[in-house]
């Protein structure tokens, strides 16, 4: 957040999985609310929001480390923050200073089928038809990337799943006031949360 503030960023968008794997889950959500960060629900957020207290997680889509992080976060999360996660949509359409932006986890057509840097162009074209936006920002890519298609910009944000969820947090700075738009893929090293 310090780097983002220092850069004078006007709008912060979050592509999901914002509150898993850390005892500070309540602090993260409080900061998101206070700062007005626009977010969508990631797959891990969804599992956390649906998990009942003292129950086991039943999914084969996530690895053991991810499942353990969800169970740990469920121990700490406060009821109002659980409701915040439940209320997050899977995708959002925004109009930011006249630009149509689609924010999603995975891809515009499915939160379970992410776009990656290696996704075939034909699939990007289908997703562009679904999105119908000038900027499409997707979470859950294998590597952060950006791709231009039909004068629209696709941006994929990689998750932070190193051992115990430390490692590099990825974000993208998009300057839409320059012509052409400029992008900078950024990362900042984060210590383990657990």
C-alpha positions as CSV (number, residue, x, y, z in Angstrom):
1,X,0.0,0.0,0.0
2,X,2.9,2.3,0.7
3,X,4.2,1.9,-2.9
4,X,0.7,2.5,-4.3
5,X,0.2,5.6,-2.2
6,X,3.6,7.0,-3.2
7,X,2.7,6.5,-6.9
8,X,-0.4,8.6,-6.4
9,X,-2.8,5.9,-7.6
10,X,-6.4,7.1,-7.9
11,X,-8.3,3.8,-8.1
12,X,-7.4,0.4,-6.6
13,X,-9.1,-2.7,-7.9
14,X,-8.6,-6.2,-6.3
15,X,-9.0,-9.4,-8.3
16,X,-10.0,-11.7,-5.5
17,X,-8.6,-14.0,-2.8
18,X,-8.1,-11.0,-0.5
19,X,-8.6,-12.6,2.9
20,X,-7.1,-16.1,3.1
21,X,-4.1,-17.5,4.8
22,X,-3.5,-15.0,7.5
23,X,-4.4,-14.3,11.0
24,X,-4.7,-10.6,9.9
25,X,-7.7,-11.4,7.8
26,X,-9.8,-8.8,9.6
27,X,-7.2,-6.1,9.2
28,X,-7.0,-6.8,5.5
29,X,-10.8,-6.4,5.0
30,X,-11.0,-3.4,7.3
31,X,-8.3,-1.7,5.2
32,X,-10.1,-2.6,2.0
33,X,-13.3,-1.1,3.3
34,X,-11.6,2.0,4.7
35,X,-9.8,2.7,1.4
36,X,-12.7,2.0,-0.8
37,X,-10.9,-0.8,-2.7
38,X,-13.2,-2.3,-5.3
39,X,-12.9,-6.1,-5.2
40,X,-14.4,-9.3,-6.6
41,X,-14.7,-12.6,-4.9
42,X,-11.9,-15.1,-5.6
43,X,-12.2,-18.8,-5.4
44,X,-10.7,-19.0,-2.0
45,X,-12.8,-16.1,-0.8
46,X,-15.9,-18.0,-2.0
47,X,-14.9,-21.2,-0.1
48,X,-14.1,-19.2,3.0
49,X,-17.5,-17.3,2.8
50,X,-19.4,-20.6,2.4
51,X,-17.6,-22.6,5.0
52,X,-19.5,-23.3,8.2
53,X,-17.7,-22.9,11.6
54,X,-15.9,-26.1,12.8
55,X,-16.5,-27.9,9.5
56,X,-14.1,-29.3,7.0
57,X,-13.5,-27.9,3.6
58,X,-14.7,-30.1,0.7
59,X,-13.1,-29.2,-2.6
60,X,-10.7,-31.0,-4.9
61,X,-10.0,-27.8,-6.9
62,X,-7.6,-26.4,-4.4
63,X,-4.2,-27.7,-3.1
64,X,-3.7,-28.7,0.5
65,X,-1.9,-25.5,1.4
66,X,-4.7,-23.4,0.0
67,X,-7.3,-25.5,1.9
68,X,-5.4,-25.2,5.2
69,X,-5.2,-21.4,4.6
70,X,-9.0,-21.2,4.3
71,X,-9.5,-23.3,7.4
72,X,-7.1,-21.0,9.3
73,X,-8.7,-17.8,8.1
74,X,-12.2,-19.2,9.1
75,X,-10.9,-19.4,12.7
76,X,-10.1,-15.7,12.8
77,X,-12.6,-13.9,10.6
78,X,-15.2,-11.8,12.3
79,X,-18.9,-12.2,11.3
80,X,-19.1,-8.7,9.5
81,X,-16.0,-9.5,7.5
82,X,-17.4,-12.9,6.5
83,X,-20.5,-11.0,5.3
84,X,-18.3,-8.7,3.3
85,X,-16.7,-11.6,1.5
86,X,-20.1,-13.2,0.9
87,X,-21.4,-10.0,-0.7
88,X,-18.5,-9.6,-3.2
89,X,-19.6,-10.3,-6.7
90,X,-17.7,-12.7,-9.0
91,X,-17.3,-10.0,-11.5
92,X,-17.9,-6.2,-11.7
93,X,-18.4,-3.7,-14.5
94,X,-17.2,-0.3,-13.7
95,X,-17.1,3.0,-15.6
96,X,-14.0,4.8,-14.6
97,X,-13.7,8.3,-16.2
98,X,-15.5,7.1,-19.3
99,X,-13.7,3.8,-19.6
100,X,-15.6,0.5,-19.4
101,X,-13.7,-1.8,-17.1
102,X,-14.5,-5.4,-16.2
103,X,-13.0,-6.8,-13.1
104,X,-13.1,-10.6,-12.5
105,X,-11.5,-13.6,-11.0
106,X,-10.5,-16.3,-13.5
107,X,-12.0,-15.0,-16.8
108,X,-15.1,-13.0,-17.9
109,X,-16.9,-16.2,-18.7
110,X,-15.9,-18.3,-15.7
111,X,-14.2,-17.8,-12.3
112,X,-12.9,-21.4,-12.7
113,X,-11.2,-21.0,-16.1
114,X,-8.4,-18.4,-15.7
115,X,-6.8,-16.7,-18.6
116,X,-3.0,-17.0,-18.6
117,X,-0.1,-15.7,-20.6
118,X,-0.3,-18.9,-22.7
119,X,-4.0,-18.9,-23.4
120,X,-4.7,-19.3,-27.1
121,X,-5.7,-16.1,-29.0
122,X,-9.1,-17.6,-30.0
123,X,-10.1,-18.0,-26.4
124,X,-9.1,-14.3,-25.7
125,X,-11.3,-13.3,-28.6
126,X,-14.3,-15.3,-27.0
127,X,-13.6,-13.7,-23.6
128,X,-13.4,-10.2,-25.2
129,X,-16.9,-10.8,-26.8
130,X,-18.2,-11.8,-23.3
131,X,-16.5,-8.8,-21.6
132,X,-17.3,-6.0,-24.0
133,X,-15.0,-3.6,-22.0
134,X,-12.0,-1.5,-22.8
135,X,-10.0,-2.9,-19.8
136,X,-10.5,-6.4,-18.6
137,X,-8.6,-7.3,-15.4
138,X,-8.5,-10.9,-14.3
139,X,-7.1,-12.6,-11.2
140,X,-5.7,-16.1,-10.9
141,X,-3.3,-16.1,-13.8
142,X,-0.2,-18.3,-13.6
143,X,2.0,-15.2,-14.4
144,X,1.1,-11.6,-14.5
145,X,0.7,-10.4,-18.1
146,X,-1.1,-7.9,-20.3
147,X,-2.4,-8.4,-23.9
148,X,-4.0,-6.0,-26.3
149,X,-6.9,-7.3,-28.4
150,X,-9.4,-5.3,-30.5
151,X,-8.3,-2.0,-28.8
152,X,-9.1,-3.5,-25.4
153,X,-6.5,-4.3,-22.8
154,X,-6.5,-7.7,-20.9
155,X,-4.5,-7.7,-17.7
156,X,-3.9,-10.9,-15.7
157,X,-2.7,-10.8,-12.1
158,X,-0.7,-13.7,-10.6
159,X,-1.6,-15.0,-7.2
160,X,0.8,-15.0,-4.3
161,X,1.1,-18.7,-3.4
162,X,4.6,-19.2,-2.2
163,X,5.3,-21.3,0.8
164,X,3.0,-20.1,3.6
165,X,1.8,-17.3,1.3
166,X,4.9,-15.3,1.4
167,X,6.7,-14.3,-1.8
168,X,5.8,-11.7,-4.3
169,X,2.6,-9.8,-4.4
170,X,1.8,-8.7,-7.9
171,X,0.0,-5.6,-9.1
172,X,-0.3,-3.6,-12.3
173,X,-0.2,0.2,-12.7
174,X,-2.3,1.4,-15.6
175,X,-2.0,5.0,-16.6
176,X,-4.9,5.8,-18.8
177,X,-4.1,9.5,-19.0
178,X,-1.1,8.9,-21.2
179,X,-1.5,8.2,-24.9
180,X,-1.1,5.4,-25.6
181,X,-1.9,4.0,-22.1
182,X,1.2,2.9,-20.2
183,X,1.4,-0.2,-18.0
184,X,3.9,-1.3,-15.4
185,X,3.8,-4.8,-14.0
186,X,5.0,-4.5,-10.4
187,X,5.8,-6.9,-7.5
188,X,6.7,-6.4,-3.9
189,X,8.1,-9.1,-1.7
190,X,5.8,-10.0,1.2
191,X,6.9,-12.0,4.3
192,X,4.9,-15.1,5.4
193,X,1.5,-14.4,6.9
194,X,1.4,-17.7,8.9
